[in-house]
């Protein structure tokens, strides 16, 4: 049975903590709840907004559209053999909690993604990634309820069309059309360590690790993230506010000629990825604060709410940063955070 709440203060339901209220919030605890909510919406001819852990959203105003709060839990083994295990997790499970569950069972593949905020359902939506690993490398499939019909659909890896922080669920016609209920992962029983991201190897050495393990890698990642990124329980934020821009090789040659020290990384044939944080830092925005909206003083990629910032103030700051970076470097920054304006 779905649960209704009315006139809900959203500050505790998203990590930016900017003020906003929702007219109606519907809590979902199972796939049947999701189908029931779809029927309720269809009967009233209204759209909805799906909210999980609230770690990648910025509210600019109050929300009249019903919010579907995904609280679908559960972790189970679907199948396994000598070398791998298929694990299903409810979309409402906390992502880091799921990572810790996998480490506790010696399942390899998600340890580099430790401490990423949010819930499991958000993972495939934006193909989360960190420290040399993307979710698509361990993704098997997902189940989602089509809100217009209440029907359950299964999406394979190829169906999701994963890209850099992208999937079909972030773009029309699929954006807002589905509610993800569970995600299946294929994890390895035999460790296949990924320490290619330089900071991990340095941190492991600082920790004095002599015998490599998925636990040690996760601990290194956790330490690095905590040293660079603000805890949203202390300072409101949504992690990386902008995507690292990807440009073609011709544009990169022109950029590199003017900025030879700028960090850059391969991004597939014919493309190069730049570091958005470096661009913002070099443009002079790191540590900037105006009222309670600002740019974090240790990581320029993170916009923050120091307590009483409104979503419009954070959004306006992001626009000024975009305009300044484009003027100085000829590079357009794209927001990674979902901006909720209705």
N, C-alpha and C positions, 0 to 999 in steps of 0.2 A: 504494500500500500504506500503510495507516494505521500510525502509530507509537505504541507504548505506553510510558509512563513510570509508575513506581510510587513511592509514598511521596514525593511531590514537595513541596518547600518553595514555597509560593505567594507569598512576600514579593516576589520579583522579577517576579511576573506580574500585580501590580496596583499602582496608583500610591499607594494609601494605605500600603502596606508594613507593615500590621499582621500579626502572626504567625498563620499557618494552614497546614495541610498537606492535601494531597489524596491519597486512596488510589490513584486512577488518573487519569492525564491522557492523552488521546488526541489527537495532533497531526494536523491535517487540512491538506492542501496542494492539494486539488482538489475539485471537485464530486463526482467519483467516490469520493473518500475519505469525503466526508460521507454519501453513500449507503451505503458499506460500513460506516461507523460506525453508521448507523441500523439496518442488518441485525444487527450485533453486539449492539446494545442490545435490539432486539426479541427476539432469540433467548434473551436472558437475562431478559427481562421487567423491565428496569430503566429508570429515567428518567435524565436527564443534565442537566448545567449547561453552557451555552455561554459561553466566555470569549474575548474578542477582545484589545483593548489593555489591559483591566483598569482603565480610567480612570473608571469610574462605578459601582464596587462597593465594598462594605465587608463583609469576612468577620468573622463573630462567633464562628465555631468551625471546627474541622477539617471537611473535606468527604469524606463516604463515597461520595456519588454521583459517577459518572464525569464528569470535566470534558472537554468537547470544545474544544480549543484551536484557534481558527480562524486559520490561517496561509495562507489562499488569496490569492495575489497575482496581479498582472497588470493593465495598463491598456491599452485598445485603443479605436480609433475604430470605432464601429458604422456610422455614416452621417453625411453632412454635406451641406450646401448652401451657398449664398452667404452666408447670414446666421447659421447655427447649426451645431452639431456635437453628435452624440450620442456620449457617451463611456461605456464600461463599465469599472468598476474592481472588482477582487477585494475581497471583504469583509475580507480580512486585510491590505490595504494601510493603511499609516499615513495618517490623515486629512490632517495638515498636508503630508505628502509629496505626496499627491494634489493638494492646493491649489497647491503649488509647481509641480507638473507642468503644471497648467492655466494658471497664470500664464506659465510658460515658453513655452507655445504660443499665448499671447494669447487664451485662451478666458475669457470674462467670465461671472461669476455667483457664484463661490465665494470671491472675494478677501476679503469681509467676514468670512468664517468661518475665516480663517487662525489657526493656532496653537491651535485647539481640540484638546485631547488625545484620544487614542483612535484607533480604526480606522474604516475606511469603513463596515463593516457596522453599527456602532452608530449611524451618522448617521440613517438612516430610523427606527430603533427608537424614538428619542426626539425625532425631528424637531429636530435640533440647530439652534440659532440664536444669533446675536450681531450687535450693531451694525446693527440694522435689517433683517436678512435671516434667513430660515428656510430650511432645506434643501428644504422642499416646493416652493419657488419654482423650483428647478432639477431637481427629481426627475422622472424619466421612468418607471422601473419597477425592480423587483428580482426576482431569482430566489432561491428558498429551498427547501431540502429538508425535507419533512415527516418528522420523526424517527420517527413511528409506522409509516410505510409505506415510506420511502425515495424517495418520489415527488418530482419537482421541480415547483414551482408558480411561476407568474409573477404578481406583484402590480402593478397599476397605481397611479397616484396616488390615485384614488378608492377603490381597494380598501384602501389603507393607513389611510384615515380620520385623516389628520393633524390634530392639535390642538396647543395650546401644550405643548411637550415631551411630546407624546403620539402614539401610533399604536396600531393593533390589536395589535401585538406586545408591548405592555406590559400587556395586560389579558386575563383569561380570555375565551374559551377558547383564544386564540392564544398567550398567554404561555407560553414554554418549548416550544411545539409545533414551531417551525421553526428551522432554521439558515440564515441568509442567506448566500448564496455569492457573489453579485455584485450591484452596483447600477449602474443606467444613469442618466446625467445628460444633460440638454439644456442646453447652454451657448451663449452668444452670441459671434459673431465680431466684431460691432460693439459697442463698449463702451456699457454702460448704467450709468453710475456711480451708486452709492448712497452718498451722504455725509450722509443725513438725520440720522443719529445725531450729536448735537452735538459729542461728543468727537473724532470723526474730523476734522471741519472745523477744530477748534482745533489738533489735532495736525498736520494738513497745513500749517497756517499756521506753526506752530512749526518745522516741518521745512524751511520755505522753498520748498515745492512751487509752481511756477509753471504747470506743465503737468500736468493731472490724468491719471493712468493707473491701471490695475488694480494695477500694481506699487507705486505710491505709496500707494494705499489699503491694500493688504495690509501694507506697511511701517508705516503709521500704526496699524493694528489690532494688529500685533505689538508695537509700542512700548507701546501702551496696556495690553495684556494683561500684558506683562512688568512694567510699573510697578505694577500692581494685584494680580497673582496670583502666588503662590509657585510656583517650579519644583518639580514633584514629584520630580525627581532630587535635590533638596536638602532639601525638607520634604514628607513624605508628605501627600497630599491627593487629592481627587477633583473639584477645581473647585467649582462651586456645589453646596452640599450640599442646599439647599432650593429649591423652585420659588418664583417670585414669585407670591404669592396673587392670584387673580382673584375679585372679589366683585361682586354685583349693585349697580345704581345706588342702590337704597334703603339698602343697607348702607354704601355709600360715602358717601352724604350724612351719615349718622350719624357715620361715622368722620372725615370731613373737618371736620365742625363742631368736633370735639375736637382734631383735629390738622391745622390748615390748611396747615402747611408741609410735610407729607408728600408726597414725589414720587409721581406717579400717571400712568397712561398709558391711552389707549383700548384696550379688549380685545374689540371686537365689540359689536354692538348690545345695549345694556342692561347692559354689564359694564365694570368698570374694573380695571386691574392695578396692584397696589401693589408697592413695592420691598422684598423680604424683607430685603435687606442693611440698609436704613434702619431697619426695625423691630427687627432684632437689635441694631444699633448703639445705637439710642435706649433699648433695654432694658438697656444696659450690658454687653453680652457681648463687644464688640469687644476683642481683645487678651487675653481671659480665658485662663488656663492652669491646669490642674490635673494635676500629674504631667506626662506627655508628650502629653496630649490637650488641644487648645485651639481657640480661634477666632483666625483670622489677624489681625494687628494693622493691616493695611492694607485688608482686605476682610472684613467681618463675615459674608458669605455663605459663606465658606470655612472648614470645620473642618479641623484639621491634626493630624498625628502628628509630634511633634518627635523621634521616634526609637524609643521603646520602648512606645508606647501599644498597648493591646490593642483589638481591634474593639469589645468590650463597653464599654470606657471611652469611646470615641468615640460609640457609640450612646447611652449613658447621658447624655452631654453634650447630644446632639441632643434627647433627650426633655426635658431641663430647659429648654432654649431654647424648645422648642415650648410647654411649659406656661407659661413666663414671658411670652412674646409674647401668648399667648391671654389671660392674666390682665390684662395691661396694655393691650392694644389690641382685644381681642375678635376677633382674626384667627387663624385656624388655618394653620399652616405645614405644607406637605407635603414630605416628603423627595424630592429628585430622584435621589439615589443609591440603587442597588439593594442592599438589605441581604440578605446570604446567611447564612441561619441553619441550614442543613441540609447 
